[in-house]
Amino acid sequence: LNFMAAMENSVHAKSYSNIFMTYLQNDEIDEMFAWTETNKNMQRILALIVGYYEDLDRMTYRKRYDGLGEPVDELEFKVAQWKAMVASVFLESCLFYSGFYYPLYFYGQGKLMQAGEIINLILRDESIHGLYVGNLAMEIYQSFSKDLQEELYNWLVTYLDEIYQEEVELIESIYDPVDLSHDVKIFVRYNANKAMMNLGFEAYYEYEEVNPVVLNGL
């Protein structure tokens, strides 16, 4: 997990920055960051992911410094761990991918080759992140009672629906001008199914053909 964190912070972040700096002026990059801070869908997705990390952080702190507050219930802690891992798998295996669609769309046609190659290398890491954290989540999930498993699965699909709806609106705001929203939504559903399988569940959405140009980019 520490290795994955290092890749995200020192390699992936710098790679995105290199792509931005290649194609955009500094004021355009600042404008893009400002857009993310005011975009309601982006902020809602951020809250839906980070909220579960923060819940686990608070419980980990209480567990580490026992006696500073109410003792931490072990089952409650495991549920918080599992939910944070679910959020991580959805982030790593699904939500990033709508943003990767456009460069992969060009890369699959032999264009924007350097940016496409960087993103392809990042995607190799993301695949491992989703698989590994998904396996950790599966181990925790299998330790729960059948009743709790059913309750958590219902939470899981509701959570996915909520994230996906925000993602759909975000996709439309970005990709409608280039007439690719329909294709990008298929790609996101395809990756959402991968995320579900990483967590040990059946695919949630029906199978659809992803644009072969983008698969070629992958």
N, C-alpha and C positions, 0 to 999 in steps of 0.2 A: 504493500500500500504506500509506503514511503517512496519507493521507486516510482510508482505511478504519479504521486504528488510532484516529485521532482521533474518528471517528464512534462506534466501540465504547466508547471510554473516556469521552468527554465528553457524548455524546448518548444512546446506548442505555442505558448504566448509570444515568444520571439518570432516564431514562424509566421503567425498571423500578422504581427507588426511588420515583418519584412514585406509581406504581400501588400498590406495597406500602403506602406511607404513607396512601393514600386508604382502603384497606380494612382495614388491620391496625393494632393498637396496637404500640408499640415492643417490649414483651415478647413479643408474638406473632412479630414479625419476627426477634428474637433466637433464639426457639425454632426458627424455620424454618432459620436459618443453622446452628444446632447440629445439626439433623436432617441437613442435607447433609453435615456433617463426619463423621457416624457411619454414614450410609447406605452399605452396602457396594457397591451397584450404582453410585451416584453417584461414589464414590471410584474405583471400577474404571474407569468411563468417563473420568473425569478423567485417570487414569494412562495410559490407552490413547491419549489425545489429546496430553497435555502431554509424554509421554515422547519422542515424535518431534520436538517443538519443541526439547526439551533436547538431543537428539542433534545436531540441526543447529546449535544454539547452540555446542556444544562444538567441532564441526568448523569452524565459522566463526571462532571464536576462534583455533584452531590455525592456520588458513589466514592470518588477519590478522597473527598474530605468529609467522610462520615461524621456526623455529629453537628454539622453546620446548619442542619435543617431536618426535615422529615426524612427518615431512612428510605432508601430506594428499594422498591419492590423488584425482585429479580425478574419476574415475568414481564412486568411493565417495562423494564430496561431492555429486555430482549425484543419486545415488540417495537420499541423506539429504534433499536439497532436495525431491525428488519425493514422498517419504513424508510429509514435514512438510506439504506442500501437500495431499496426499490427506487427511491428518488434518484440516486446516483446512476443506476442502470438505465432508467428512462432518459436521463440527461446524456449519458455516454453512448447509448445504443440507438437513440431515436431523435431527440430534440435538436442536436447539433446538425442533423443531416439535411434539414431544409435549407440551411445556410450553405451547405456544401454542394447543393444541387447545381447551381449556375456554373461554378468553375468546373465541376465534373462534366457538365453538359458540353462545355467547350473542349475540355481535355479529351473527351471521347471522340471529338472530331479532329483531333490533332492541333488544337489551338490552346493558347495560354498554358503551354506545356510546363513551364517552371512552377507556376502556381499550382497546377494540377498535380504535379509530382510531389510537391510539399504536402498537399492535402492528402494524397494517397498514403504517404508515410505516416501522417497523423492518424489516418483511419486504421492503419495496422495496430497502432497503440490502443485506439478506442475500442477495437474489437476485443483485445485482450482485457481491457478494463471492464467492459460489460460482462464478459464471460467469467472473469475471476470474482468480481463483486457479486455477480449472480450466483455463483457457486457458494460463496459465503452465506448469502441470503437463503439459499435452499437448505443449507445445514441447519440454520436457525428455524426456518419454517417447519422442517420435519420434526423438530422437537416439540411442537405445539400439539395440543389436543385437536381432535377432528372438528369439534365445535368452533374452536378458536381459528383453525385453518379456514373454515367456511366463512366466518365473520371477516377475516383479513382478506380473503379473496374478493369478497363483495366490496370491501374498501378499495382494493387494488384496481378493480375495473372502473369503479366510480372515479377514482383518482386519474386513471388513464383518460377517461372520457373528458374530464375537466381540463386536463393538460392539452388534449388533442383539440378541443374547441378553441382554446386560446391560440394554439398553433395555426389552426385553419384561418382565423382572422388575420394573424400576422402574415401568413403566406399570401393571402389575398392582397394585403396592402403592399407587399413587395413585388409579387410576381404577376399580378393582373396586368401591369403596363407592358409586359413582354409575352402575354398570353401563355404562361406556363403553369398557372396555379393548379389546374386540374392534374397535370403530371406530377407536380411537387407533392400534392396531397397523397397521391398513390405511393410515391416514394417514402413519405413519412409513415403511412400505414404499414408498408413493407418492413420498415425498420422498427416500428412499434411491435410488430409480430416477432421480430428477432429479439427485442428486449423481453417480451413475455417468455420466449423460449429460454433465454438466458436465466430467467428466474425460475424455470422449471415447469412452466405452464404451456398449454396449447396456444396456438396462434389465436388472436382475438378477432382480427379482421379477415374477411374472405380473401382468398388469393387473387391477385391482380397482376397483369403484366407491367413491369416497370419499363420505362423508356429504354430501349436497347442501347441507345447512344450513351446514356448515363451508366448503365451496367458495364459498357465498354470502358468508360472512364474509371470505374471501380476496378 
